[in-house]
Amino acid sequence: MIAATTCVAVLWEGGPTWARYVLAGVAVAVAACMVVAFLIGPAARYLSGERARLTEAERNQMTVTERIEALSSARHTLIQAATGLVVIGGVAFTALGLWYTARTVETAQESQITDRYTKAVEQLGSAKEDVRLGGIYALQRLAADSPRDKETIRNVLAAFVRNRDFCIAPTGQVRLSKACTVTDRQALVAIPLSRPGADVYAALTIAPTFAKQATDSNILIAGLADYSWVRFPRADLLGAYLPDTNLRGAHLNGADLRYANLSNAYIPNADLRVADLRLADLRESDLRGTDLGGADLRLANLANADLREANLRDGYLSGADLSGAYLSNANLVGVDLRGAYLDGAYVGGADLRGADLRDIHGITGQQIRTVAFVDSTTQF
């Protein structure tokens, strides 16, 4: 009976949870009764010295009182032991109940998180900006409450940004931002700056806070907020918080990125022509092959940045920190590097013809002449 009841309680997966617990409790109660009966019967006699049925002679040697006292003493000892077992069983049952309660609460919380996530994502599709903004902040709060969902939320916010860049025509319109079609530098800078919508800007700067840190480069890139190939020409991104972002191939030409944080960003082959990056933080960013022609990088922090084969032609880098930066084979023709810090920078193969290198720090003119391309117009 006990075995059957226990099997039903364990194997009855489709049945109600309360019914399974009742069956398990019945099995435990029956088993406990049988144990108690055994303890106060055969076990008690055994402990009292009665190893087998007493013979008539043995019975005559013991008085009735002695036999009763011996049996009672043994039973008392066993009852105390049984009481201890009951207490232990009660503690175990209480612990099991607490575990079940915790599981129930956890399941309820997971269900609540799923509901919150679904509602927040639905808000992102609203036609009203304030509703979309509310959905973005709801996802930010959800990421704080459920850390394991950070990656999913980061990807959702990044996709939201990519689908709302300046060069995707709004619903019902076919006209794009003028900055998306202009190629001439002077014409581009003449176009007024445009600020992304409050919802887009919020998503743009919140998603990087959920970046996944890793040492392996492939895993690291996959763990960044993915803004690859996004287009925000002539965007007003003053002071934008964009560290640990994937901006591969992004079009940020003519954008205002003063004071922006782009540290540890992955920005290869991007378009940053005539962008304003004064005092921007670009430490350890990957800018290989990026077009920074005519960009203003005065006083920017480019320490340990990778600028190999980047185009910085006619750019402004005076006072910039390029210590430890990789400038191998970079185009630095006509660049203003006055007062720049080049301690430990790698300039092998860099084209510095016509560049202004007066008052640079960390490297001598002779060292530059030995490894880089210079001409009579290069100023030292």
C-alpha positions in Angstrom: 0.0 0.0 0.0 2.8 2.4 1.0 4.7 1.6 -2.2 1.7 2.0 -4.4 0.7 5.3 -2.8 4.3 6.6 -3.1 4.5 5.6 -6.8 1.2 7.3 -7.6 2.4 10.5 -5.8 5.7 10.5 -7.7 4.6 9.4 -11.1 1.2 11.2 -11.3 2.7 14.2 -13.2 -0.6 15.2 -14.8 -2.4 15.4 -11.5 -2.9 18.4 -9.3 0.1 19.3 -7.1 -2.0 19.3 -4.0 -3.3 15.8 -4.7 0.2 14.5 -5.1 1.3 16.1 -1.8 -1.7 14.5 0.0 -0.9 11.0 -1.4 2.8 11.5 -0.3 1.6 12.6 3.1 -0.6 9.5 3.5 2.2 7.2 2.6 4.5 8.9 5.1 1.9 8.7 7.9 1.2 5.0 7.3 4.9 4.3 7.3 5.4 6.2 10.5 2.6 4.3 12.2 4.1 1.0 11.2 7.5 2.1 12.5 6.0 3.2 15.8 4.2 -0.2 16.1 7.4 -2.0 15.5 9.3 0.1 18.0 6.9 -0.4 20.9 6.4 -4.1 20.1 9.2 -6.4 18.9 12.0 -3.7 19.2 11.0 -2.9 22.8 11.1 -6.5 23.8 14.4 -7.0 22.2 16.0 -4.0 24.0 14.5 -5.2 27.3 16.5 -8.4 27.0 13.7 -10.6 25.6 15.6 -12.0 22.6 13.1 -14.8 22.1 9.9 -16.0 23.7 10.5 -16.6 27.4 10.3 -20.2 28.6 8.1 -21.2 31.5 11.2 -21.4 33.7 12.4 -18.0 32.7 9.0 -16.5 33.3 8.9 -18.0 36.8 12.3 -16.4 37.6 11.1 -12.9 36.9 8.3 -11.2 38.8 5.5 -9.6 36.9 6.6 -6.2 38.1 10.2 -6.7 36.8 9.0 -7.8 33.4 6.6 -4.8 33.1 9.2 -2.4 34.3 11.8 -3.7 31.8 9.4 -3.5 28.9 8.1 -0.1 29.9 11.6 1.3 30.2 12.5 0.0 26.7 9.2 1.4 25.3 9.9 4.8 26.9 13.4 4.9 25.3 12.0 4.0 21.9 9.1 6.5 22.2 11.7 9.2 22.9 13.6 8.1 19.8 10.4 8.1 17.8 9.5 11.6 19.1 12.9 12.8 17.9 12.3 11.2 14.5 8.9 13.0 14.3 10.6 16.3 15.1 13.2 15.7 12.4 10.4 14.7 10.0 8.5 17.9 10.9 11.5 20.0 10.1 12.1 18.2 6.8 8.4 18.6 5.9 8.6 22.3 6.8 11.7 22.7 4.7 9.9 21.0 1.8 7.0 23.3 2.2 9.2 26.4 2.2 11.0 25.0 -1.0 7.7 24.5 -2.7 6.6 28.1 -1.7 9.8 29.5 -3.1 9.3 27.6 -6.3 5.8 28.9 -6.5 6.9 32.5 -5.9 9.7 32.1 -8.5 7.3 30.8 -11.1 5.0 33.7 -10.4 7.9 36.2 -10.7 8.9 34.6 -14.1 5.3 34.9 -15.3 5.2 38.5 -14.2 8.5 39.3 -15.9 7.2 37.7 -19.1 4.1 39.9 -19.0 6.1 43.0 -18.3 8.5 42.2 -21.2 5.6 41.6 -23.6 3.8 44.8 -22.7 7.0 46.8 -23.0 7.8 45.4 -26.5 4.2 46.2 -27.5 4.8 49.8 -26.4 7.8 50.1 -28.8 5.5 49.6 -31.7 3.2 52.5 -30.7 2.7 55.4 -33.0 3.1 57.8 -30.0 6.7 58.8 -29.0 5.9 59.1 -25.3 4.4 55.5 -25.3 7.5 54.2 -27.0 9.7 56.0 -24.5 7.8 54.5 -21.7 8.4 51.1 -23.2 12.1 51.7 -23.4 12.4 52.7 -19.7 10.2 49.7 -18.8 12.7 47.5 -20.5 15.5 49.2 -18.6 13.8 48.6 -15.3 13.1 45.0 -16.3 16.8 44.4 -17.1 17.6 45.6 -13.5 15.1 43.2 -12.1 16.0 40.2 -14.3 19.8 40.3 -15.2 19.5 37.1 -17.3 17.3 39.0 -19.7 19.8 41.9 -20.3 21.2 40.4 -23.5 17.7 40.1 -25.0 16.7 43.6 -23.9 20.0 45.0 -25.3 19.3 43.4 -28.7 15.7 44.6 -28.8 16.8 48.2 -28.1 19.6 48.1 -30.6 17.1 46.8 -33.3 14.8 49.6 -32.4 17.5 52.2 -33.1 18.6 50.5 -36.3 15.1 50.6 -37.6 14.7 54.3 -36.9 17.9 56.0 -38.2 17.8 59.2 -40.2 17.9 57.5 -43.5 14.8 55.3 -43.1 11.8 57.2 -44.2 9.1 57.5 -41.5 5.9 55.5 -42.1 3.8 57.2 -44.9 6.7 59.4 -46.1 9.2 58.8 -48.9 11.4 61.9 -48.3 14.7 61.2 -46.5 16.9 63.5 -44.5 18.9 65.7 -46.8 22.1 64.7 -45.0 21.5 61.1 -46.3 22.1 62.2 -49.9 24.8 64.9 -49.7 28.3 63.7 -50.3 30.2 67.0 -50.5 31.8 67.9 -47.2 31.1 71.6 -47.3 27.5 71.0 -48.3 27.1 68.5 -45.5 28.3 70.8 -42.7 26.0 73.5 -44.0 23.0 71.3 -43.1 21.6 72.0 -39.6 22.1 69.3 -37.0 19.2 67.1 -36.1 18.5 65.5 -32.7 17.2 61.9 -32.7 13.8 61.5 -31.2 13.7 61.2 -27.4 12.8 57.5 -27.7 15.6 56.7 -30.2 18.2 58.6 -28.2 17.1 56.8 -25.0 17.4 53.4 -26.6 20.7 54.4 -28.2 22.3 55.3 -24.9 20.6 52.6 -22.7 21.5 49.5 -24.7 25.3 49.9 -24.3 24.8 49.7 -20.5 23.9 46.0 -21.0 27.1 45.2 -23.0 28.6 41.8 -22.2 32.3 41.9 -21.3 34.6 39.2 -22.6 38.2 38.6 -23.4 37.7 36.8 -26.7 37.3 39.3 -29.5 34.5 37.4 -31.3 32.5 37.0 -28.1 33.2 40.7 -27.2 31.8 42.0 -30.5 28.7 39.8 -30.2 28.2 41.2 -26.7 28.1 44.8 -27.8 25.1 46.9 -28.6 24.7 46.3 -32.3 24.4 49.6 -34.2 26.3 48.3 -37.3 25.6 50.3 -40.5 23.2 52.7 -38.7 22.9 56.1 -40.4 22.8 59.3 -38.4 24.5 61.9 -40.6 24.6 65.4 -39.1 23.1 64.1 -35.9 23.3 66.0 -32.6 24.8 63.4 -30.3 26.5 65.8 -28.0 27.8 63.9 -24.9 26.2 60.6 -26.1 27.0 57.6 -23.9 28.1 54.9 -26.5 30.9 52.8 -25.0 31.0 49.1 -25.9 29.0 49.6 -29.1 29.3 47.9 -32.5 29.2 50.8 -35.0 30.8 48.9 -37.8 30.1 50.7 -41.1 28.0 53.4 -39.3 27.3 56.7 -41.1 28.0 59.4 -38.6 29.4 61.9 -41.1 29.1 65.5 -39.9 27.7 64.4 -36.5 28.3 66.3 -33.4 30.0 63.9 -31.0 31.7 66.3 -28.7 32.3 64.9 -25.2 30.8 61.6 -26.4 32.0 58.3 -24.8 33.0 55.9 -27.5 35.5 54.0 -25.4 36.0 50.3 -26.3 33.7 50.8 -29.3 34.0 48.7 -32.5 33.9 51.3 -35.3 35.8 49.8 -38.3 35.0 51.1 -41.9 32.6 53.7 -40.5 32.0 57.1 -42.1 33.0 59.9 -39.7 34.0 62.5 -42.2 33.9 66.1 -40.8 32.4 64.8 -37.6 33.0 66.9 -34.5 34.8 64.7 -31.9 36.4 67.3 -29.8 37.1 66.0 -26.2 35.5 62.7 -27.2 36.6 59.5 -25.3 37.8 57.0 -27.9 40.1 55.0 -25.7 40.8 51.5 -27.0 38.3 51.9 -29.8 38.7 50.0 -33.1 38.7 52.5 -35.9 40.5 50.4 -38.6 39.8 51.6 -42.1 37.4 54.3 -40.8 37.0 57.6 -42.8 37.8 60.5 -40.5 38.7 62.9 -43.2 38.3 66.5 -42.0 37.1 65.3 -38.6 37.8 67.5 -35.6 39.5 65.4 -32.9 41.1 68.2 -30.9 41.8 67.2 -27.3 40.2 63.8 -27.9 41.3 60.8 -26.0 42.5 58.1 -28.5 44.9 56.3 -26.2 45.5 52.7 -27.4 43.0 53.2 -30.2 43.4 51.2 -33.4 43.6 53.5 -36.4 45.4 51.3 -38.8 44.6 52.3 -42.4 42.2 54.9 -41.2 41.7 58.1 -43.2 42.4 61.2 -41.1 43.3 63.4 -44.0 43.0 67.2 -43.3 41.8 66.4 -39.8 42.4 68.2 -36.5 44.2 66.3 -33.8 46.0 69.1 -31.9 46.3 68.2 -28.2 44.8 64.8 -28.8 46.1 61.8 -26.7 47.4 59.2 -29.1 49.6 57.4 -26.7 49.8 53.7 -27.5 47.6 54.2 -30.6 48.1 52.2 -33.8 48.6 54.5 -36.7 50.3 52.1 -39.1 49.5 52.9 -42.7 47.0 55.6 -41.7 46.4 58.6 -44.0 47.5 61.6 -42.0 48.2 63.9 -44.9 47.7 67.5 -43.9 46.7 66.6 -40.4 47.2 69.2 -37.6 48.9 67.2 -34.8 50.3 70.2 -32.9 50.8 69.4 -29.2 49.5 65.8 -29.6 50.7 63.1 -27.3 52.3 60.2 -29.2 54.0 58.2 -26.4 54.3 54.6 -27.5 52.3 55.2 -30.7 52.9 53.0 -33.7 53.4 55.2 -36.8 55.1 52.8 -39.1 54.0 53.4 -42.7 51.8 56.3 -41.8 51.5 59.1 -44.4 52.4 62.3 -42.7 53.1 64.4 -45.7 52.0 68.0 -45.1 51.2 67.3 -41.5 51.9 69.7 -38.7 53.9 67.9 -36.0 55.1 70.9 -34.0 55.3 70.5 -30.3 54.3 66.8 -30.3 55.1 64.7 -27.2 56.6 61.2 -26.8 58.3 60.8 -30.2 61.0 62.7 -32.0 61.0 64.0 -35.6 63.9 61.7 -36.4 62.0 58.7 -35.2 59.0 59.7 -37.4 61.2 60.2 -40.4 62.7 56.7 -40.0 59.4 54.8 -40.1 56.7 57.1 -41.7 56.3 59.0 -45.0 57.1 62.7 -44.7 58.0 65.4 -47.2 59.2 68.9 -47.3 55.8 70.2 -46.3 55.8 68.2 -43.1 56.4 70.5 -40.2 58.4 69.5 -37.1 
